[in-house]
């Protein structure tokens, strides 16, 4: 659909060969950084590019780096590869198909913020990702791209893989940090944010796999080149996963601002049956209807319509599907994955599941669904982390577009 940035090498090079990666300009960005750029030059280039976090929040990456780069002392860079959102597998795709692009991005990020070490926290079930990333790290060490005095630059940096502990909540950055420290994966109260006090109470930058995979191309080609893709507010490309009622479910990298209609029709082979709705952004996302098919998929446009880009997952739903059953499935996921640390989420998810069950059974549907709306709003306002805050959006957007179906007696 456009020139690929993150997925450019997938299917083209052998992911287990560092020489194959070097053959397509791999590690050229790192050489450029270490041979002539100061750490603040790297931060400024990422800021200028407008790269935003691809994990879901969309926070400006360069600004996040800048907060930590100005601090003194021991610092860390952490890659969040704990991909637990239903229907989301883009990070797995990158790690299995082009692990060195992630490694190079992390080394550059480490140099930019002055980190001494990096950790890649990978979902425990991603065995092939873990295998290939570990091999990539070892091969990078042998080539002199990792370790002491990298490329005789005076910069030293090491990487370590941490296997995820199996909890969806560990995708939340402070839970992930606790898990790396061998603690229970509970979210921390913020502030302080990880950029100031993270891993072992040291300043820590946490970035997503897709975010870090954009770093080397930006440094190599320049911020202005990157801004030639996407929109003014959301430069670059985004990886989308399209599944559900489509003819060719799969993964595609498209420019930010591409319409959902174009992605579904050109990349996923069109809708299987008659389009009813789509859930954009994963389980924590929003339902949209056909009147939003032409809305650009970027951060600003979707927020203006009460939706979110999230991880880039797009679940397509045709008119044969029951919205009550879909919503019940989403709520059950959050109930199952709640860590139980905070009261609003621990009790709220269970109550939402019970109320949704009553609606499905035809018990006071209008009254019970209204209770769900009020409860999910209370959870959004009072839960400690994003997990407890998440049910609000799918519940409220489902009610907005499918009120009659959800509350029919």
C-alpha positions as CSV (number, residue, x, y, z in Angstrom):
1,X,0.0,0.0,0.0
2,X,3.1,2.2,0.4
3,X,6.8,1.8,0.9
4,X,7.3,-0.4,3.9
5,X,9.6,0.9,6.7
6,X,9.3,-1.6,9.5
7,X,8.4,-4.7,7.5
8,X,10.7,-3.9,4.5
9,X,13.1,-6.8,5.1
10,X,10.5,-9.5,6.0
11,X,10.5,-12.3,3.5
12,X,13.5,-10.8,1.8
13,X,16.4,-11.7,4.1
14,X,17.2,-14.6,6.4
15,X,16.2,-13.4,9.9
16,X,18.8,-15.6,11.5
17,X,21.7,-14.2,9.4
18,X,23.3,-11.0,10.6
19,X,25.3,-10.8,7.3
20,X,22.0,-10.8,5.4
21,X,20.8,-7.8,7.6
22,X,24.1,-6.0,7.1
23,X,23.7,-6.6,3.3
24,X,20.6,-4.4,3.3
25,X,22.3,-1.5,5.2
26,X,21.8,-3.1,8.5
27,X,23.7,-1.4,11.3
28,X,24.6,1.5,9.0
29,X,22.5,3.7,11.2
30,X,24.4,2.7,14.3
31,X,27.7,3.4,12.5
32,X,26.4,6.8,11.5
33,X,25.4,7.5,15.1
34,X,28.7,6.4,16.7
35,X,30.9,8.0,14.1
36,X,29.5,11.5,14.1
37,X,26.4,12.2,16.2
38,X,26.2,13.2,19.8
39,X,23.5,11.7,22.0
40,X,21.4,14.8,21.9
41,X,21.7,14.9,18.1
42,X,20.0,11.5,18.0
43,X,17.2,12.6,20.4
44,X,16.7,15.7,18.4
45,X,16.4,13.7,15.1
46,X,13.8,11.4,16.6
47,X,11.9,14.4,18.0
48,X,12.0,16.1,14.6
49,X,10.7,13.0,12.9
50,X,7.5,13.1,14.9
51,X,7.7,9.3,15.7
52,X,5.0,8.4,18.2
53,X,4.8,5.3,20.3
54,X,3.3,2.4,18.4
55,X,2.3,0.4,21.4
56,X,-1.1,2.2,21.7
57,X,-0.6,5.4,23.6
58,X,1.0,7.3,20.8
59,X,3.3,9.4,23.0
60,X,6.0,11.3,21.1
61,X,9.1,9.0,21.3
62,X,11.7,11.8,21.1
63,X,10.1,13.6,24.0
64,X,10.1,10.5,26.1
65,X,13.8,10.0,25.4
66,X,14.5,13.6,26.2
67,X,13.0,13.4,29.7
68,X,15.5,10.6,30.5
69,X,18.5,11.7,28.5
70,X,18.9,14.9,30.6
71,X,19.1,12.9,33.8
72,X,22.4,11.8,35.4
73,X,23.5,8.3,36.5
74,X,22.7,4.8,35.6
75,X,19.9,4.4,33.1
76,X,18.1,1.6,31.2
77,X,16.2,1.1,28.0
78,X,13.4,-1.5,28.0
79,X,11.6,-3.0,25.0
80,X,8.0,-4.0,25.7
81,X,7.5,-7.1,23.6
82,X,4.8,-8.5,25.9
83,X,2.1,-8.6,23.3
84,X,-1.0,-9.8,25.0
85,X,-3.8,-7.9,23.3
86,X,-6.2,-10.2,21.5
87,X,-5.7,-10.1,17.7
88,X,-2.3,-8.4,18.0
89,X,0.8,-10.1,16.7
90,X,2.8,-7.3,14.9
91,X,5.7,-7.4,17.3
92,X,6.0,-11.1,17.0
93,X,6.1,-10.7,13.2
94,X,9.0,-8.2,13.5
95,X,11.0,-10.2,16.0
96,X,10.6,-13.4,14.0
97,X,11.2,-11.8,10.6
98,X,13.8,-9.0,11.2
99,X,15.2,-9.2,14.8
100,X,18.3,-7.1,14.0
101,X,16.2,-4.1,13.2
102,X,14.9,-4.1,16.8
103,X,18.4,-4.7,18.2
104,X,19.9,-1.8,16.2
105,X,17.0,0.5,17.3
106,X,17.6,-0.4,20.9
107,X,21.4,0.2,20.7
108,X,20.7,3.6,19.2
109,X,18.1,4.4,21.8
110,X,20.6,3.3,24.5
111,X,23.2,5.7,23.1
112,X,20.7,8.5,22.9
113,X,19.6,8.4,26.5
114,X,22.9,7.3,28.0
115,X,21.8,3.8,29.0
116,X,24.2,1.1,30.1
117,X,21.9,-1.8,29.4
118,X,18.7,-2.8,27.7
119,X,16.1,-5.5,28.3
120,X,13.8,-7.0,25.8
121,X,10.7,-8.4,27.7
122,X,9.1,-10.9,25.3
123,X,5.8,-12.7,25.8
124,X,6.5,-16.1,27.3
125,X,4.6,-18.0,24.5
126,X,6.7,-16.4,21.7
127,X,9.3,-19.2,21.6
128,X,10.5,-18.5,18.1
129,X,10.7,-14.7,18.8
130,X,12.8,-15.4,21.9
131,X,15.1,-17.8,20.0
132,X,15.7,-15.4,17.1
133,X,16.2,-12.3,19.2
134,X,18.7,-14.2,21.5
135,X,20.6,-15.4,18.4
136,X,20.6,-11.8,17.0
137,X,22.0,-10.5,20.2
138,X,24.8,-13.1,20.2
139,X,25.7,-12.4,16.6
140,X,25.7,-8.7,17.2
141,X,28.1,-9.2,20.0
142,X,30.5,-11.2,17.7
143,X,30.4,-8.4,15.1
144,X,31.2,-5.7,17.7
145,X,27.8,-4.0,17.7
146,X,27.1,-4.9,21.4
147,X,29.4,-5.0,24.4
148,X,32.3,-2.9,25.5
149,X,33.6,0.0,23.4
150,X,31.2,-0.6,20.5
151,X,33.0,0.1,17.1
152,X,35.8,1.8,19.1
153,X,33.4,4.6,20.0
154,X,33.8,4.5,23.7
155,X,30.1,3.6,24.1
156,X,29.3,0.3,25.8
157,X,25.9,-1.3,25.9
158,X,24.5,-4.8,26.5
159,X,21.2,-6.4,25.9
160,X,19.3,-9.2,27.7
161,X,16.1,-11.1,26.9
162,X,13.6,-11.6,29.6
163,X,10.8,-14.1,29.1
164,X,7.3,-12.8,30.0
165,X,5.5,-14.2,33.0
166,X,2.2,-14.8,31.2
167,X,0.1,-11.9,32.4
168,X,-1.6,-9.4,30.1
169,X,-1.1,-6.7,32.7
170,X,2.7,-7.0,32.3
171,X,2.2,-5.1,29.0
172,X,1.7,-2.1,31.3
173,X,5.1,-0.5,31.6
174,X,5.5,-0.5,35.4
175,X,4.1,-4.0,35.7
176,X,6.7,-5.1,33.2
177,X,9.4,-3.4,35.2
178,X,8.3,-5.2,38.3
179,X,8.4,-8.5,36.5
180,X,11.9,-7.9,35.2
181,X,12.9,-7.3,38.8
182,X,11.4,-10.7,39.7
183,X,8.5,-9.1,41.5
184,X,4.8,-9.8,41.0
185,X,3.5,-8.1,37.8
186,X,1.6,-5.3,39.6
187,X,1.3,-1.8,38.2
188,X,3.0,0.9,40.2
189,X,1.4,4.2,41.1
190,X,2.5,7.0,38.8
191,X,4.1,9.5,39.2
192,X,7.0,8.9,39.4
193,X,7.1,7.7,35.8
194,X,9.6,5.2,34.6
195,X,11.5,7.9,32.7
196,X,12.5,9.3,36.1
197,X,12.3,6.2,38.4
198,X,11.9,2.8,36.6
199,X,14.0,-0.3,36.6
200,X,15.7,-0.7,40.0
201,X,14.6,2.9,40.7
202,X,16.8,4.2,37.9
203,X,15.6,6.3,34.9
204,X,14.2,3.9,32.3
205,X,12.8,4.4,28.8
206,X,10.2,1.8,27.8
207,X,9.4,1.5,24.1
208,X,7.3,-0.9,22.0
209,X,8.9,-3.2,19.4
210,X,7.4,-1.4,16.5
211,X,8.5,1.9,17.8
212,X,12.1,0.8,18.2
213,X,12.0,-0.8,14.7
214,X,11.5,2.7,13.2
215,X,14.6,4.2,14.8
216,X,17.3,2.9,12.5
217,X,15.5,3.8,9.3
218,X,14.8,7.4,10.6
219,X,18.5,7.9,11.6
220,X,19.7,6.5,8.3
221,X,17.4,8.4,6.0
222,X,16.6,11.4,8.1
223,X,13.6,12.9,9.9
224,X,12.3,14.7,6.8
225,X,12.3,11.4,4.9
226,X,10.1,9.8,7.6
227,X,7.7,12.8,7.7
228,X,7.1,12.2,4.0
229,X,4.9,9.3,5.1
230,X,1.6,9.6,6.9
231,X,0.1,12.8,8.2
232,X,1.4,15.9,9.8
233,X,0.2,14.8,13.3
234,X,1.0,11.1,12.8
235,X,4.1,10.7,10.5
236,X,5.3,7.4,9.2
237,X,3.6,4.0,8.8
238,X,1.6,1.8,11.0
239,X,1.3,-2.0,11.1
240,X,-2.4,-3.2,11.0
241,X,-3.7,-6.6,11.8
242,X,-7.0,-7.3,10.0
243,X,-9.1,-10.3,11.0
244,X,-12.6,-11.5,11.6
245,X,-15.1,-11.4,8.8
246,X,-12.7,-10.6,5.9
247,X,-11.6,-12.8,3.0
248,X,-7.9,-12.5,3.6
249,X,-7.1,-11.9,7.3
250,X,-3.5,-10.9,7.9
251,X,-1.0,-8.1,8.5
252,X,-0.2,-5.0,6.5
253,X,2.0,-1.9,6.9
254,X,0.3,1.2,5.6
255,X,0.9,4.9,5.9
256,X,-0.7,6.7,8.8
257,X,-3.9,8.2,7.7
258,X,-4.9,5.4,5.3
259,X,-8.6,4.7,5.6
260,X,-10.1,1.6,7.1
261,X,-12.0,1.0,3.9
262,X,-8.8,0.9,1.8
263,X,-7.1,-1.4,4.2
264,X,-10.0,-3.8,4.4
265,X,-10.6,-3.9,0.6
266,X,-7.1,-3.8,-0.7
267,X,-5.2,-5.8,1.9
268,X,-7.8,-8.1,3.5
269,X,-9.8,-8.9,0.3
270,X,-13.0,-7.2,1.4
271,X,-15.7,-8.0,3.9
272,X,-17.0,-11.6,4.1
273,X,-20.8,-10.9,4.1
274,X,-22.3,-7.5,4.9
275,X,-20.3,-5.1,7.0
276,X,-21.8,-4.3,10.4
277,X,-19.0,-2.9,12.6
278,X,-15.3,-3.0,13.3
279,X,-13.4,-3.0,16.6
280,X,-10.4,-0.8,16.2
281,X,-7.5,-0.9,18.6
282,X,-7.9,-4.4,20.1
283,X,-10.1,-5.4,23.1
284,X,-9.5,-2.0,24.7
285,X,-10.5,-0.2,21.5
286,X,-13.8,1.2,20.2
287,X,-16.5,-0.1,17.9
288,X,-17.1,1.9,14.7
289,X,-19.7,1.6,12.0
290,X,-19.8,2.0,8.2
291,X,-20.0,5.8,8.4
292,X,-16.4,5.8,9.6
293,X,-15.0,3.6,6.8
294,X,-13.4,6.6,5.2
295,X,-11.9,8.1,8.4
296,X,-8.1,8.3,8.3
297,X,-6.5,5.8,10.6
298,X,-4.2,8.1,12.6
299,X,-4.1,9.3,16.2
300,X,-5.8,12.7,15.8
301,X,-8.6,11.7,13.4
302,X,-9.7,8.8,15.5
303,X,-9.6,10.6,18.8
304,X,-11.8,13.3,17.2
305,X,-14.4,10.5,16.6
306,X,-14.1,9.0,20.0
307,X,-12.0,6.0,18.9
308,X,-8.4,5.0,19.3
309,X,-5.7,3.5,17.0
310,X,-4.4,1.3,19.8
311,X,-2.2,-1.6,18.7
312,X,-3.5,-1.4,15.1
313,X,-5.8,-4.4,15.4
314,X,-9.0,-4.3,13.3
315,X,-11.7,-6.8,14.0
316,X,-14.2,-6.8,11.2
317,X,-17.7,-7.9,12.1
318,X,-20.5,-8.8,9.7
319,X,-24.3,-8.5,10.2
320,X,-24.6,-12.2,11.1
321,X,-22.7,-11.6,14.4
322,X,-24.3,-11.0,17.7
323,X,-22.9,-7.9,19.5
324,X,-23.8,-9.2,22.9
325,X,-21.7,-12.3,22.5
326,X,-18.7,-10.2,21.2
327,X,-18.9,-7.8,24.1
328,X,-19.2,-10.7,26.6
329,X,-16.1,-12.2,25.2
330,X,-14.2,-8.9,25.6
331,X,-15.4,-8.4,29.2
332,X,-14.4,-12.0,30.1
333,X,-10.9,-11.3,28.8
334,X,-10.5,-8.3,31.1
335,X,-12.0,-10.3,34.0
336,X,-9.5,-13.1,33.4
337,X,-6.5,-10.8,33.1
338,X,-7.2,-8.5,36.0
339,X,-4.3,-8.7,38.4
340,X,-6.6,-7.9,41.3
341,X,-4.3,-5.3,42.9
342,X,-6.9,-2.5,42.9
343,X,-10.4,-2.8,44.0
344,X,-12.2,-1.0,41.1
345,X,-10.8,-3.5,38.5
346,X,-10.8,-6.6,40.7
347,X,-14.5,-6.3,41.6
348,X,-15.6,-4.2,38.6
349,X,-14.6,-6.7,35.9
350,X,-16.4,-9.5,37.7
351,X,-19.6,-7.3,38.1
352,X,-19.4,-6.3,34.4
353,X,-19.3,-10.0,33.4
354,X,-22.3,-10.8,35.6
355,X,-24.3,-7.9,34.2
356,X,-23.5,-8.8,30.6
357,X,-24.5,-12.4,31.3
358,X,-27.9,-11.1,32.6
359,X,-28.3,-9.0,29.4
360,X,-27.6,-12.1,27.2
361,X,-30.2,-14.0,29.3
362,X,-32.8,-11.3,28.7
363,X,-32.9,-10.1,32.3
364,X,-33.8,-6.3,32.6
365,X,-31.5,-5.6,29.7
366,X,-31.9,-1.8,29.6
367,X,-31.4,-1.4,33.4
368,X,-28.4,-3.9,33.5
369,X,-26.7,-2.3,30.5
370,X,-27.0,1.1,32.0
371,X,-25.4,-0.3,35.2
372,X,-22.6,-1.6,33.0
373,X,-22.1,1.9,31.5
374,X,-22.0,3.6,34.9
375,X,-19.7,0.9,36.4
376,X,-17.2,1.0,33.5
377,X,-17.1,4.8,33.8
378,X,-16.3,4.5,37.5
379,X,-13.6,2.0,36.7
380,X,-12.1,4.3,34.1
381,X,-11.9,7.1,36.6
382,X,-10.6,5.1,39.5
383,X,-8.6,2.0,38.4
384,X,-4.8,2.0,38.9
385,X,-3.8,1.1,35.4
386,X,-5.1,0.9,31.9
387,X,-6.6,-2.6,32.3
388,X,-9.3,-1.5,34.6
389,X,-9.8,1.7,32.6
390,X,-10.2,-0.2,29.3
391,X,-13.7,-1.8,29.4
392,X,-15.3,1.6,29.2
393,X,-14.5,2.2,25.5
394,X,-15.9,-1.0,24.0
395,X,-18.9,-0.9,26.3
396,X,-19.7,2.8,25.6
397,X,-19.1,2.6,21.8
398,X,-21.2,-0.6,21.5
399,X,-24.0,1.2,23.3
400,X,-23.6,4.2,21.1
401,X,-24.1,2.3,17.8
402,X,-26.0,-0.8,18.9
403,X,-28.2,0.3,21.8
404,X,-31.4,-1.3,20.4
405,X,-29.6,-4.7,19.9
406,X,-28.0,-4.7,23.3
407,X,-31.0,-3.7,25.3
408,X,-33.7,-5.5,23.3
409,X,-36.0,-7.6,25.5
